[in-house]
Amino acid sequence: MGEDEEYEELVRILEPFRDMRIETGPVTLTDDYLRMVEEVESAPENQSGADKTWVEAAQHEFKEYFARLAREN
């Protein structure tokens, strides 16, 4: 079975669920969760003007790692 055929089969299988609606309701954030968000947001590295060049380097390393895995497999 080719890739296009697999895709079409998947579309066929999922078609009955296409219009299904699932009510999720409001999300309640716990005090612990809100406290953790506050802690992360108040960290020096997350302040406005902080050096965030490490983010780009980390993203590049992430992409290189998975590209290397794909080549090896």
C-alpha positions as CSV (number, residue, x, y, z in Angstrom):
1,M,0.0,0.0,0.0
2,G,1.5,3.3,-1.1
3,E,1.6,6.5,1.0
4,D,-1.4,8.0,-0.9
5,E,-3.4,4.9,-0.4
6,E,-2.6,4.9,3.3
7,Y,-3.7,8.5,3.6
8,E,-7.0,7.8,1.8
9,E,-7.7,4.8,4.0
10,L,-7.1,7.0,7.1
11,V,-9.4,9.7,5.8
12,R,-12.1,7.0,5.1
13,I,-11.7,5.6,8.7
14,L,-12.0,9.0,10.3
15,E,-14.8,10.4,8.2
16,P,-17.6,9.3,10.6
17,F,-16.0,11.3,13.4
18,R,-15.5,14.5,11.3
19,D,-18.6,16.3,12.6
20,M,-18.4,15.0,16.1
21,R,-18.5,17.7,18.7
22,I,-17.0,17.2,22.1
23,E,-17.9,19.7,24.9
24,T,-14.8,20.6,26.9
25,G,-16.3,23.2,29.3
26,P,-14.1,25.7,31.2
27,V,-10.6,24.8,32.3
28,T,-10.0,25.3,36.0
29,L,-6.4,26.2,36.9
30,T,-5.3,25.1,40.3
31,D,-3.5,27.3,42.7
32,D,-0.4,25.1,42.4
33,Y,-0.4,25.5,38.6
34,L,-0.8,29.3,38.9
35,R,2.0,29.4,41.4
36,M,4.3,27.5,39.0
37,V,3.4,29.8,36.2
38,E,4.3,32.8,38.4
39,E,7.6,31.2,39.3
40,V,8.6,30.6,35.7
41,E,7.5,34.0,34.6
42,S,9.4,35.7,37.4
43,A,12.7,34.0,36.6
44,P,15.5,36.4,35.5
45,E,15.9,34.6,32.1
46,N,12.2,35.3,31.3
47,Q,12.3,39.0,32.0
48,S,11.9,41.6,29.2
49,G,15.4,42.4,27.8
50,A,17.0,39.2,29.1
51,D,19.4,37.5,26.7
52,K,17.4,34.8,24.9
53,T,19.9,33.9,22.2
54,W,20.2,30.4,23.8
55,V,16.7,29.6,22.5
56,E,17.8,29.8,18.9
57,A,20.8,27.6,19.6
58,A,18.7,25.1,21.4
59,Q,16.2,24.9,18.5
60,H,19.0,24.4,16.1
61,E,20.5,21.6,18.2
62,F,17.0,20.0,18.4
63,K,16.6,20.1,14.6
64,E,20.1,18.7,14.0
65,Y,19.6,15.9,16.5
66,F,16.4,14.7,14.8
67,A,17.8,15.2,11.3
68,R,20.8,13.0,12.4
69,L,18.4,10.3,13.7
70,A,16.4,10.3,10.4
71,R,19.6,9.9,8.4
72,E,20.8,7.0,10.6
73,N,17.5,5.2,10.3
